[in-house]
């Protein structure tokens, strides 16, 4: 972290990692809905709460920032899981043939 602070790269580092974290959550949403449906939303709630708690316990600003990004990306994923179910219903994404759907 000293290197990032010395060369004023903390903001760039946080931005790149934020981009990667958000990009990682998209396929997670698709796969989670495919295999478990919307009933897995509580996992992302627990991940978000854990990320917030960890962010509050860490002194390093870049690490705390990334934990906060992870936490709120987890919270946003709860919404996206339910939106993904609607996209599957519209036929934009494939249904899992091993699951039964409400629609």
Secondary structure, DSSP 8 states (H G I E B T S, - for coil): -HHHHHTT-HHHHHHHHHHHHHHHHHHHHHHHHHHHGGGGHHHHHHHHHHHHHHHHH---HHHHHHHHHHHHHHHHHHHHHHHHHHHHHHTSS---TTS----
